[in-house]
């Protein structure tokens, strides 16, 4: 799809936790069309456009959802918060990005996100389950502490409703005992280390892998998954476009286990 510049209406702004708020937008359905996994750019002023993952699959109703991290010390963040609370309309460029759900694939999905990278995965999961409710999906979501899983209830709902969906929450600062449930697992530490430990004996060559986070986080996870059979043609991330490396997937991976082995 070619990106379009359009004006849309702000219909709701909702705090999801002290650091993340959700914005709901509406516009002409044909203008708001996008593929699951794409992002939009929001105009702050004539010279400033800010990208955000679209957090919902396209359903033809003209609605878009954004998850925005609020950093009070960053000028753009403060301007965004002010804009969202007081503006009735926003100017967008939509859609952008090639990290999208492959509509022709029915391979199991391994989805890895950090922080508000969950937004991109939410859109992918909604689209995948709509197309095939029995599709195997493993969602890995990393945060520094549990309260940063700002839509934990949504991830838990998928794992509860669909026996083929598993939710892994990974917290650097610890996980409470009440996190675990059927198809829901909590892990402590870095996301790349958790992947290496839990998937140690799993062949991921048959999976489609999507990653959303910082370049350091994405490539650390790619390096671990390369040891587990990751297929270079079946791994996707926006990081590959704006922070590429050569090769994207190493021939020999670096399996990270607890204890740094």
Helices and strands as residue ranges (DSSP letters): E 4-17, E 20-26, E 39-45, E 48-53, E 63-69, H 75-86, E 89-96, E 109-114, G 115-117, H 118-131, E 137-143, G 146-148, H 152-161, E 165-171, E 184-188, H 191-198, E 208-212, H 215-226, G 232-234, E 235-236, H 239-242
